[in-house]
């Protein structure tokens, strides 16, 4: 799993659909941090969801499930993963505190039916063992900016794997034209970190393939972005590198959001 928000979205949707137990969600979140704190962005949000104000609620991961229950009779489809980045704010509710926080962190979870009032959750790491979630009121929950099916996402990831590997080779100055052993080790380490996180059994095999491919592409891109032996010698070269990698990162985010959304497709009207 690539982020705490992805874990919460996928596992909570599976729980709301009746395919996973609450303890499954809690265990999955514990893989990110043993301690989860929940705070509210404002007094009205805290009052609506029964959270402490001011301050934080030290209820752990179970409190996140209670927040989802108190948010209303939501269905799996009303949990949506967002993975914004600079220049790519697809699906964020414009001009909201949630949007600003999610963009700063690079992730978040939208809760509620598109077009209606809802909530948003954004996690922030506060230490090696602590993850703090802040809840925001969202006056008008935005819908997905685009619909990408798993078939399209899988095809996109197959191409992205090839393109990411080619980008890594191009950005490294290696006579053999192959990644260095150090690059391979870093890619393997990144993939190993993702492997610690479980997926619900209800997740389809195609969605799993999409997520695995997205993790592979992300690991390659991280090495190409930060550890290339070919240091960009000029502003133009730096811009060329960013232009090469940016669409691949966009494809990774799109694939991950499509896979997370697929959990709800089997139970579009379920609620708990």
CORHU-V449600 format. One record per pair of residues at least 6 apart in sequence whose ideal C-beta (glycine too) atoms are under 6 Angstrom apart, sorted by the first residue. I is the first residue (numbers start at 0). GAP is how many residues later the second one is. If there is no record, write none. Layout:
# CORHU-V449600
I;GAP, I;GAP
This chain:
# CORHU-V449600
0;6, 0;196, 1;254, 2;104, 3;28, 3;119, 3;127, 4;76, 4;102, 4;103, 4;104, 5;75, 5;254, 6;21, 6;22, 7;101, 8;70, 8;72, 8;100, 8;251, 9;250, 9;253, 10;14, 10;17, 10;189, 11;13, 11;56, 11;67, 12;63, 12;66, 12;250, 12;251, 13;6, 13;186, 13;188, 13;249, 14;10, 15;60, 15;256, 16;59, 16;250, 16;253, 18;183, 19;180, 21;43, 25;35, 25;36, 27;170, 28;32, 30;165, 30;166, 31;99, 32;96, 32;97, 32;98, 33;95, 34;94, 34;95, 35;24, 35;25, 35;95, 36;19, 36;21, 36;95, 37;19, 37;25, 37;95, 38;17, 38;95, 39;6, 39;11, 39;13, 39;95, 40;56, 40;93, 40;95, 42;10, 44;90, 44;92, 45;7, 48;18, 48;21, 49;20, 50;6, 56;6, 70;40, 70;48, 72;198, 74;195, 74;196, 75;188, 75;191, 75;194, 76;187, 76;191, 77;34, 77;35, 79;30, 80;176, 80;179, 81;9, 81;20, 81;26, 81;28, 82;24, 82;170, 82;174, 83;8, 83;18, 83;19, 87;162, 89;55, 90;51, 90;53, 90;54, 91;7, 92;6, 92;45, 92;49, 95;42, 96;39, 97;22, 97;38, 97;40, 100;21, 101;6, 101;20, 104;17, 107;12, 107;14, 108;12, 109;10, 109;31, 110;7, 110;8, 111;6, 111;29, 113;27, 113;29, 115;25, 116;22, 117;20, 117;23, 118;16, 118;19, 119;16, 119;18, 120;12, 120;14, 121;12, 122;8, 122;10, 123;8, 124;6, 125;6, 147;106, 147;110, 149;56, 149;57, 149;112, 152;57, 152;102, 152;105, 153;56, 155;95, 156;53, 156;56, 156;57, 156;98, 159;57, 159;88, 159;91, 160;52, 160;55, 160;56, 162;85, 163;53, 163;56, 163;57, 163;84, 166;57, 166;77, 167;11, 167;52, 167;56, 170;53, 170;57, 170;59, 171;56, 171;57, 171;58, 172;56, 172;57, 173;6, 182;40, 185;37, 186;32, 186;33, 186;36, 189;29, 190;28, 193;21, 206;52, 206;55, 209;45, 209;49, 210;48, 213;38, 213;41, 213;42, 216;35, 217;34, 220;24, 220;27, 224;20, 231;6, 231;9
